[in-house]
């Protein structure tokens, strides 16, 4: 290998290592926050469905949605 090829290879390896490290750190920092945001979005969706089914007076569906809301709220309580 020439000196130039070794230099290119070293730069490529360094770049891959740095990208790998930044991805790991990013996942560690963002993961819990992202999960919480997903749960909040899901909660908002289910509550909207609950309101809609209350207006339709579909109480069986409301009961299912109520149980789902409780499960989501329990998961969200773990973030407090």
ABEGO torsion letter per residue (X at the ends): XBAAAAAAAAAAAAAAAAAAAAAAAAAAAAAAAAAAAAAAAAAAAAAAAAAAAAAAGBAAAAAAAAAAAAAAAAAAAAAX
